[in-house]
Amino acid sequence: MQGLSIPFLICLLIITITLNILSLLEVRWSGIGLEEWWHNEQFWLIGGTSAHLAAVLQGLLKVIAGIEISFTLISKSAGEDEVDMFADLYMVKWTSLFIMPLTIIVVNLVAVIIGIPRTTYSVIPECGKLIGGSFFSFWVLAHMCQFAKGLMGRGGRVPAVVYVWSGLVSITVSLLWITISPP
């Protein structure tokens, strides 16, 4: 195992500072607050792991296999004062688009839960890896927090099929990772 080198840390610091400056400039130029910017970041991460990924797969199916997938567009719901005849369409229902974001949530939770005892009980504890990995996992989980809250909805319950699919995909990814890169 090799350690972290000074040039690598300098490059990482430069990239981090550049990304922070870009974010601040984006907030300033767009005229929005930090909260709106944060919600936009969450939206793009969730969309990038679900709907955008599904769109790429749909495009590949169309190009490679000639399979056309159709969908129906609906408008947003009416205001609070109006009665919306399509209100049941806006309820969150299970869809396969939930599998990837939920898998990301489960894998990051498991990584933090396994990483702490693994580092604690290791012969040579590598706290730097634990801190870096935990920071990354918590950063991803912070982006996915609104997705998890929205999925639980008003009842605070998640459908059982969500647990089953995200568990299966998480176990598959974990086993593949262990096979490819053993500890």
N, C-alpha and C positions, 0 to 999 in steps of 0.2 A: 504494500500500500504506500502510496506517496502522499505527502502532506500538501497543504495549500502553499502555493508559491506567491511571492510578493507581486510579480507582474500580473498574475491572475487576479489577485485581490484588488489591485489598482484598476484593472479593466472592469471588474465587477462594480467597483465604486463609481467609476465614470458612467457606466451604463445606468446604474441606479439613479445617480444625480440627473442624468439626461432625461430619463423617463419622468422623474418628479418635475423637472422644469417644463417638459412638454405638457404634463397634466395641468400644471398651474397656468401655463399660457392658454391651454384649451378652455379652462374655466374662465379666465379673464376675457378672452376674445369672444366667447359665446355669450357672456353676460348672465350665466346661470350660477346658482349657489353650489357649494360643495356637496350638499345632500342630493341635488338633482344629478350632479355629475356622478356621484357614487351609485345611484340607482341605474344610471345609464351603463356604467361599467358592469354592474351585476347583470343587467339585461343582455349585454353583448356576450358575456361569458356563458350564461345559460342558453342563449340562442345558438352560440357557436358549438355547444356540446350536444344540442338536440336538433333544432329545426334546420340549421345550416348544414349539419352533418347529414340529415335525412334528405335535404335537397340535393346534396352532392351524390348520394347513393341513388336517388331517383333519376338524376341526370345520367349517371353511369348505366342504370338499367335501360334507359331510353336509347342511349347510343349503342351499347353493346348488344342488348337482347331485343331491342325494339319494343319493349313493354312501356305502354303509356299509362301513367297513374293520374287520375283526375281527382279534383277536390272542389269543394263548394266554399265560396267566400261569403262571410256574413259580416254585417256592420256591427259597430259597438252598440252596447245596450243603451236604452233610453235613460233620461235623467231620473232623479229620485222621485219627482212628482208624477211622472207619467207611468202608466202601466205598460210593461213590455211583454208582448205576446211571445217573444223568443227567449224569455228569461232562463228557461231550462237549457238552452244552448250554451249559456255562459258558465254553467256549473263546471267545475273541474272534474273531468271523468278520466279514467285510466286510458292511457295511450302509450304506444311503444316509444314515443319520444321521451318519456320519463326515464327509460332504462339507463341511458348514458349519464345524465346528471346525477341520478341516484347512485349509480356505480361509483362515480367520482367522489360523492359524499362518503359512501361506505368505505372505500379504499383509503381515503384520507383519515377517517376516524380510526380505522384499524391500524393504519401506519403509526398514528400517535400512540394508540393504546399498546401496541407491540413494541414500539421504539423505546419507550421509557423503561420497562423492565429489562429489555435486551441490553440497553446501555448500563443500567444500574448493576446488573448481575454479570456483566462482561468481565473477563480477566483484565483486559486493557480497555477501560471505558473511553469512548471517543465522544466527549460532550459536544464538540464542535459540530459533528454530524447530527447529533440529536437536536441541537438548537437550530441549525439550518433547516433540517427536515421538518421540525415542528413548526417553525415560522412559516415555511412554505405551505404546509398542510392547513394551518390556521388561516392563512391568507386566502386559500382556495375555499375553505369552509365559510369564511366571512362573505365571500361573493355568493355562495350558494344558500345563505341563510334565508333570504326572501323566498327562494324557490321552495325550500322545505316548509316554511311557514304557510305559503300559499297552497302547497299540496295537502297539508293537514286540514286546511279550511276551517270552517266554523266549528265543526265537531271535534277538531283536534285529533282525528283518527286518520291513519293511512291505510288504504286497502291492503289486504294480505298479499295479493298478487305483486304488489310493489316490493314487499319484503322478499318474496320468493325470487323474483327476477333479479333484483339488485344483489341479493346474496349469491345466486348462481353465477352471475357475471363477475362479481368480486372474487369469489373462490377460484374461478377459471383464470382470471388475470393474475391472482396471487400465485397459483400453481405454475403458470407459465413463467412468471418472473423468477420463482425459485429454481425452476428447471434451467432457465437461460443463465441466470446469475446466482449461483448458490452462495449462501452466506459464508 
